[in-house]
Every structure is written in structure tokens, then in C-alpha cells.
Amino acid sequence: MKMHRLDRTDLEILAVLSSSGRITKSELARRIGVGQTSCWERMQRLEEAGVITGYRAEVSLRALGPSVTVFVMVELGEHRTQSFDRFEAEVARHEEIVGCWALGGGYDYLVQVVTRDIDSYQALIELVLEQRAGVARFFSYIVTKPVKAGPPPFDVLLGK
């Protein structure tokens, strides 16, 4: 992905949107101290450049009913391009897999699963294994409570 030069105003827009995604454009412009047209143009530029990739609501899983979040460390049996591609294609097929990151180091992937209960998690893992996605070993870590989640630290990332 191409690096984009962001100025202080761009960073302020990103910071506000990452914590208050439903804010109106006029309120956003007021908060960061620029005109509405300028704010709108900057948002469009950030979207077109792929810096802003979407907007979504944060949903309380507890409010929806029982659920379980599991992080899974995955090691593949073979380290070839085809093996990685096959595993990643299998991951993309399952909506319960809400996050997946390729890793450098001991394990190949960190996978985040959100599902109804442990039984449905187990059924998902068995299905992935049956599909011959190349998994040699996996380790499951069940989340007992969320401790912290938040927007990226824009100032730290950009050395400001």
C-alpha cells in the first residue's frame, strides 16, 4: 500500500472519525476547525486514497446473547505459496472468522473467531481441518473478557 502524506488536519479527521463514526460532517468540521467543504473534500481524498476503508458500528456481543471469541494460533504443514493461498481461501469462506493475520515468527497465522458457543467453534475448526487447508497444528485461546480495544494511535504511528 502506498504511503500518503497526511497533515495535522487529516490526522484530526481520522482521530475523530475512528472514535465517533456517526458524527455529522458539519460537526466534524466544527471540531477540527475547518470549513465544511474543506472537511468533506479531505474525507473524500482520504477515502479515495484508501486511508479510510469504511465506517461501521461497534456492537456489544453481550447485548446480542451468548457468544464466544477465540483466538487461534495456526501453523501450516508446508510453507509454500500454494499452502498459504489455500489456507487464506478457506478462511475467507467462513463468516465466523472475523480476523486473520499472517505472522512472522513461530506461527503462520493468528485467527479471530466469533461464534455462538464452544460447540460451534469446535464444528468450525473440524470443518477447516476437513477441507485440507494445510493446518499442521493449532492452539485455541478463549477470550474470557475484553480488556481494551480502540482506534490506532495516529500520533505515535506518524511520529508526531
Rosetta constraint file for C-alpha pairs under 8 A:
AtomPair CA 4 CA 49 HARMONIC 7.70 0.50
AtomPair CA 4 CA 51 HARMONIC 7.97 0.50
AtomPair CA 6 CA 10 HARMONIC 5.61 0.50
AtomPair CA 6 CA 11 HARMONIC 6.63 0.50
AtomPair CA 7 CA 11 HARMONIC 6.41 0.50
AtomPair CA 8 CA 12 HARMONIC 6.21 0.50
AtomPair CA 9 CA 13 HARMONIC 6.21 0.50
AtomPair CA 9 CA 32 HARMONIC 7.05 0.50
AtomPair CA 10 CA 14 HARMONIC 6.27 0.50
AtomPair CA 10 CA 42 HARMONIC 7.04 0.50
AtomPair CA 11 CA 15 HARMONIC 6.04 0.50
AtomPair CA 11 CA 154 HARMONIC 6.74 0.50
AtomPair CA 11 CA 155 HARMONIC 7.81 0.50
AtomPair CA 12 CA 16 HARMONIC 6.15 0.50
AtomPair CA 12 CA 32 HARMONIC 6.45 0.50
AtomPair CA 13 CA 17 HARMONIC 6.08 0.50
AtomPair CA 13 CA 28 HARMONIC 7.30 0.50
AtomPair CA 13 CA 32 HARMONIC 7.06 0.50
AtomPair CA 13 CA 43 HARMONIC 7.66 0.50
AtomPair CA 14 CA 18 HARMONIC 5.89 0.50
AtomPair CA 14 CA 52 HARMONIC 7.89 0.50
AtomPair CA 15 CA 19 HARMONIC 6.58 0.50
AtomPair CA 15 CA 151 HARMONIC 7.70 0.50
AtomPair CA 15 CA 154 HARMONIC 7.04 0.50
AtomPair CA 16 CA 20 HARMONIC 5.69 0.50
AtomPair CA 16 CA 21 HARMONIC 7.53 0.50
AtomPair CA 16 CA 28 HARMONIC 7.38 0.50
AtomPair CA 17 CA 21 HARMONIC 4.63 0.50
AtomPair CA 17 CA 22 HARMONIC 7.75 0.50
AtomPair CA 17 CA 23 HARMONIC 7.30 0.50
AtomPair CA 18 CA 151 HARMONIC 5.74 0.50
AtomPair CA 19 CA 150 HARMONIC 7.86 0.50
AtomPair CA 19 CA 151 HARMONIC 6.66 0.50
AtomPair CA 21 CA 55 HARMONIC 6.49 0.50
AtomPair CA 21 CA 56 HARMONIC 7.22 0.50
AtomPair CA 21 CA 57 HARMONIC 7.58 0.50
AtomPair CA 23 CA 27 HARMONIC 6.39 0.50
AtomPair CA 23 CA 28 HARMONIC 6.32 0.50
AtomPair CA 24 CA 28 HARMONIC 6.12 0.50
AtomPair CA 25 CA 29 HARMONIC 6.10 0.50
AtomPair CA 25 CA 36 HARMONIC 6.79 0.50
AtomPair CA 25 CA 39 HARMONIC 7.36 0.50
AtomPair CA 25 CA 40 HARMONIC 6.91 0.50
AtomPair CA 26 CA 30 HARMONIC 6.21 0.50
AtomPair CA 26 CA 36 HARMONIC 5.71 0.50
AtomPair CA 27 CA 31 HARMONIC 6.08 0.50
AtomPair CA 28 CA 32 HARMONIC 6.36 0.50
AtomPair CA 28 CA 39 HARMONIC 7.62 0.50
AtomPair CA 29 CA 33 HARMONIC 5.86 0.50
AtomPair CA 29 CA 34 HARMONIC 5.20 0.50
AtomPair CA 29 CA 35 HARMONIC 5.83 0.50
AtomPair CA 29 CA 36 HARMONIC 5.32 0.50
AtomPair CA 29 CA 39 HARMONIC 5.59 0.50
AtomPair CA 30 CA 34 HARMONIC 6.47 0.50
AtomPair CA 30 CA 35 HARMONIC 7.44 0.50
AtomPair CA 30 CA 36 HARMONIC 7.87 0.50
AtomPair CA 34 CA 38 HARMONIC 6.54 0.50
AtomPair CA 34 CA 39 HARMONIC 6.34 0.50
AtomPair CA 35 CA 39 HARMONIC 6.12 0.50
AtomPair CA 36 CA 40 HARMONIC 6.05 0.50
AtomPair CA 37 CA 41 HARMONIC 6.14 0.50
AtomPair CA 38 CA 42 HARMONIC 6.17 0.50
AtomPair CA 39 CA 43 HARMONIC 6.22 0.50
AtomPair CA 40 CA 44 HARMONIC 6.21 0.50
AtomPair CA 41 CA 45 HARMONIC 6.15 0.50
AtomPair CA 42 CA 46 HARMONIC 6.12 0.50
AtomPair CA 43 CA 47 HARMONIC 6.13 0.50
AtomPair CA 44 CA 48 HARMONIC 6.02 0.50
AtomPair CA 45 CA 49 HARMONIC 5.99 0.50
AtomPair CA 46 CA 50 HARMONIC 6.30 0.50
AtomPair CA 46 CA 51 HARMONIC 5.15 0.50
AtomPair CA 46 CA 52 HARMONIC 5.62 0.50
AtomPair CA 47 CA 51 HARMONIC 5.85 0.50
AtomPair CA 47 CA 52 HARMONIC 4.68 0.50
AtomPair CA 47 CA 53 HARMONIC 6.36 0.50
AtomPair CA 48 CA 52 HARMONIC 7.96 0.50
AtomPair CA 60 CA 64 HARMONIC 6.96 0.50
AtomPair CA 61 CA 65 HARMONIC 6.70 0.50
AtomPair CA 61 CA 66 HARMONIC 7.65 0.50
AtomPair CA 61 CA 67 HARMONIC 6.78 0.50
AtomPair CA 62 CA 66 HARMONIC 6.50 0.50
AtomPair CA 62 CA 67 HARMONIC 7.27 0.50
AtomPair CA 66 CA 116 HARMONIC 6.08 0.50
AtomPair CA 66 CA 117 HARMONIC 7.11 0.50
AtomPair CA 67 CA 114 HARMONIC 6.98 0.50
AtomPair CA 67 CA 115 HARMONIC 5.61 0.50
AtomPair CA 67 CA 116 HARMONIC 4.29 0.50
AtomPair CA 67 CA 117 HARMONIC 5.52 0.50
AtomPair CA 68 CA 114 HARMONIC 5.75 0.50
AtomPair CA 68 CA 115 HARMONIC 5.53 0.50
AtomPair CA 68 CA 116 HARMONIC 5.98 0.50
AtomPair CA 68 CA 117 HARMONIC 5.40 0.50
AtomPair CA 68 CA 118 HARMONIC 6.85 0.50
AtomPair CA 68 CA 142 HARMONIC 7.34 0.50
AtomPair CA 68 CA 143 HARMONIC 7.19 0.50
AtomPair CA 69 CA 112 HARMONIC 7.12 0.50
AtomPair CA 69 CA 113 HARMONIC 5.61 0.50
AtomPair CA 69 CA 114 HARMONIC 4.49 0.50
AtomPair CA 69 CA 115 HARMONIC 6.63 0.50
AtomPair CA 69 CA 142 HARMONIC 6.13 0.50
AtomPair CA 69 CA 143 HARMONIC 5.50 0.50
AtomPair CA 70 CA 112 HARMONIC 5.87 0.50
AtomPair CA 70 CA 113 HARMONIC 5.13 0.50
AtomPair CA 70 CA 114 HARMONIC 6.50 0.50
AtomPair CA 70 CA 140 HARMONIC 6.45 0.50
AtomPair CA 70 CA 141 HARMONIC 5.49 0.50
AtomPair CA 70 CA 142 HARMONIC 4.45 0.50
AtomPair CA 70 CA 143 HARMONIC 5.80 0.50
AtomPair CA 71 CA 110 HARMONIC 6.81 0.50
AtomPair CA 71 CA 111 HARMONIC 5.60 0.50
AtomPair CA 71 CA 112 HARMONIC 4.62 0.50
AtomPair CA 71 CA 113 HARMONIC 6.29 0.50
AtomPair CA 71 CA 140 HARMONIC 5.90 0.50
AtomPair CA 71 CA 141 HARMONIC 5.09 0.50
AtomPair CA 71 CA 142 HARMONIC 6.43 0.50
AtomPair CA 71 CA 143 HARMONIC 7.44 0.50
AtomPair CA 72 CA 110 HARMONIC 5.72 0.50
AtomPair CA 72 CA 111 HARMONIC 4.99 0.50
AtomPair CA 72 CA 112 HARMONIC 6.38 0.50
AtomPair CA 72 CA 113 HARMONIC 7.73 0.50
AtomPair CA 72 CA 138 HARMONIC 6.47 0.50
AtomPair CA 72 CA 139 HARMONIC 5.47 0.50
AtomPair CA 72 CA 140 HARMONIC 4.51 0.50
AtomPair CA 72 CA 141 HARMONIC 6.11 0.50
AtomPair CA 73 CA 107 HARMONIC 6.41 0.50
AtomPair CA 73 CA 108 HARMONIC 7.61 0.50
AtomPair CA 73 CA 109 HARMONIC 5.92 0.50
AtomPair CA 73 CA 110 HARMONIC 4.84 0.50
AtomPair CA 73 CA 111 HARMONIC 6.48 0.50
AtomPair CA 73 CA 138 HARMONIC 5.44 0.50
AtomPair CA 73 CA 139 HARMONIC 5.12 0.50
AtomPair CA 73 CA 140 HARMONIC 6.60 0.50
AtomPair CA 74 CA 107 HARMONIC 5.89 0.50
AtomPair CA 74 CA 108 HARMONIC 5.82 0.50
AtomPair CA 74 CA 109 HARMONIC 5.08 0.50
AtomPair CA 74 CA 110 HARMONIC 6.33 0.50
AtomPair CA 74 CA 111 HARMONIC 7.46 0.50
AtomPair CA 74 CA 135 HARMONIC 6.79 0.50
AtomPair CA 74 CA 136 HARMONIC 7.78 0.50
AtomPair CA 74 CA 137 HARMONIC 6.06 0.50
AtomPair CA 74 CA 138 HARMONIC 4.50 0.50
AtomPair CA 74 CA 139 HARMONIC 6.71 0.50
AtomPair CA 75 CA 106 HARMONIC 7.95 0.50
AtomPair CA 75 CA 107 HARMONIC 5.03 0.50
AtomPair CA 75 CA 108 HARMONIC 5.09 0.50
AtomPair CA 75 CA 109 HARMONIC 6.81 0.50
AtomPair CA 75 CA 135 HARMONIC 6.04 0.50
AtomPair CA 75 CA 136 HARMONIC 5.70 0.50
AtomPair CA 75 CA 137 HARMONIC 5.23 0.50
AtomPair CA 75 CA 138 HARMONIC 6.17 0.50
AtomPair CA 76 CA 83 HARMONIC 7.52 0.50
AtomPair CA 76 CA 84 HARMONIC 7.95 0.50
AtomPair CA 76 CA 108 HARMONIC 6.59 0.50
AtomPair CA 76 CA 134 HARMONIC 5.45 0.50
AtomPair CA 76 CA 135 HARMONIC 4.45 0.50
AtomPair CA 76 CA 136 HARMONIC 4.91 0.50
AtomPair CA 76 CA 137 HARMONIC 6.87 0.50
AtomPair CA 77 CA 134 HARMONIC 5.71 0.50
AtomPair CA 77 CA 135 HARMONIC 5.83 0.50
AtomPair CA 77 CA 136 HARMONIC 4.50 0.50
AtomPair CA 77 CA 137 HARMONIC 7.82 0.50
AtomPair CA 78 CA 83 HARMONIC 6.24 0.50
AtomPair CA 78 CA 134 HARMONIC 7.08 0.50
AtomPair CA 79 CA 83 HARMONIC 6.33 0.50
AtomPair CA 79 CA 84 HARMONIC 7.11 0.50
AtomPair CA 80 CA 84 HARMONIC 6.52 0.50
AtomPair CA 81 CA 85 HARMONIC 6.09 0.50
AtomPair CA 82 CA 86 HARMONIC 5.99 0.50
AtomPair CA 83 CA 87 HARMONIC 6.22 0.50
AtomPair CA 83 CA 133 HARMONIC 7.48 0.50
AtomPair CA 83 CA 134 HARMONIC 6.24 0.50
AtomPair CA 84 CA 88 HARMONIC 6.08 0.50
AtomPair CA 85 CA 89 HARMONIC 6.06 0.50
AtomPair CA 86 CA 90 HARMONIC 6.28 0.50
AtomPair CA 86 CA 133 HARMONIC 5.81 0.50
AtomPair CA 86 CA 134 HARMONIC 7.49 0.50
AtomPair CA 87 CA 91 HARMONIC 6.25 0.50
AtomPair CA 87 CA 133 HARMONIC 4.77 0.50
AtomPair CA 87 CA 134 HARMONIC 6.45 0.50
AtomPair CA 87 CA 135 HARMONIC 7.76 0.50
AtomPair CA 88 CA 92 HARMONIC 6.25 0.50
AtomPair CA 89 CA 93 HARMONIC 6.65 0.50
AtomPair CA 90 CA 94 HARMONIC 7.29 0.50
AtomPair CA 90 CA 128 HARMONIC 7.03 0.50
AtomPair CA 90 CA 131 HARMONIC 7.74 0.50
AtomPair CA 90 CA 133 HARMONIC 6.48 0.50
AtomPair CA 91 CA 97 HARMONIC 6.63 0.50
AtomPair CA 91 CA 100 HARMONIC 7.73 0.50
AtomPair CA 92 CA 97 HARMONIC 7.68 0.50
AtomPair CA 96 CA 113 HARMONIC 5.46 0.50
AtomPair CA 96 CA 114 HARMONIC 5.33 0.50
AtomPair CA 96 CA 115 HARMONIC 5.80 0.50
AtomPair CA 97 CA 111 HARMONIC 6.94 0.50
AtomPair CA 97 CA 112 HARMONIC 5.77 0.50
AtomPair CA 97 CA 113 HARMONIC 4.46 0.50
AtomPair CA 97 CA 114 HARMONIC 6.53 0.50
AtomPair CA 98 CA 111 HARMONIC 7.88 0.50
AtomPair CA 98 CA 112 HARMONIC 5.72 0.50
AtomPair CA 98 CA 113 HARMONIC 5.77 0.50
AtomPair CA 98 CA 114 HARMONIC 6.69 0.50
AtomPair CA 99 CA 111 HARMONIC 5.72 0.50
AtomPair CA 99 CA 112 HARMONIC 4.82 0.50
AtomPair CA 99 CA 113 HARMONIC 7.12 0.50
AtomPair CA 100 CA 109 HARMONIC 6.73 0.50
AtomPair CA 100 CA 110 HARMONIC 5.67 0.50
AtomPair CA 100 CA 111 HARMONIC 4.34 0.50
AtomPair CA 100 CA 112 HARMONIC 6.15 0.50
AtomPair CA 101 CA 109 HARMONIC 5.48 0.50
AtomPair CA 101 CA 110 HARMONIC 5.20 0.50
AtomPair CA 101 CA 111 HARMONIC 6.47 0.50
AtomPair CA 102 CA 108 HARMONIC 5.80 0.50
AtomPair CA 102 CA 109 HARMONIC 4.51 0.50
AtomPair CA 102 CA 110 HARMONIC 6.60 0.50
AtomPair CA 103 CA 107 HARMONIC 6.50 0.50
AtomPair CA 103 CA 108 HARMONIC 5.10 0.50
AtomPair CA 103 CA 109 HARMONIC 5.31 0.50
AtomPair CA 103 CA 110 HARMONIC 7.02 0.50
AtomPair CA 104 CA 108 HARMONIC 6.65 0.50
AtomPair CA 113 CA 121 HARMONIC 7.59 0.50
AtomPair CA 115 CA 120 HARMONIC 6.53 0.50
AtomPair CA 115 CA 121 HARMONIC 6.27 0.50
AtomPair CA 116 CA 120 HARMONIC 6.29 0.50
AtomPair CA 116 CA 121 HARMONIC 7.69 0.50
AtomPair CA 117 CA 121 HARMONIC 6.38 0.50
AtomPair CA 118 CA 122 HARMONIC 6.09 0.50
AtomPair CA 119 CA 123 HARMONIC 6.23 0.50
AtomPair CA 120 CA 124 HARMONIC 6.20 0.50
AtomPair CA 121 CA 125 HARMONIC 6.32 0.50
AtomPair CA 122 CA 126 HARMONIC 6.16 0.50
AtomPair CA 123 CA 127 HARMONIC 6.16 0.50
AtomPair CA 124 CA 128 HARMONIC 6.25 0.50
AtomPair CA 125 CA 129 HARMONIC 6.18 0.50
AtomPair CA 126 CA 130 HARMONIC 6.06 0.50
AtomPair CA 127 CA 131 HARMONIC 6.22 0.50
AtomPair CA 128 CA 132 HARMONIC 6.97 0.50
AtomPair CA 128 CA 133 HARMONIC 6.34 0.50
AtomPair CA 129 CA 133 HARMONIC 6.27 0.50
AtomPair CA 129 CA 134 HARMONIC 7.67 0.50
AtomPair CA 129 CA 135 HARMONIC 6.67 0.50
AtomPair CA 152 CA 157 HARMONIC 7.99 0.50
AtomPair CA 153 CA 157 HARMONIC 6.18 0.50
AtomPair CA 154 CA 158 HARMONIC 6.16 0.50
AtomPair CA 155 CA 159 HARMONIC 5.88 0.50
AtomPair CA 155 CA 160 HARMONIC 4.81 0.50
AtomPair CA 156 CA 160 HARMONIC 6.29 0.50
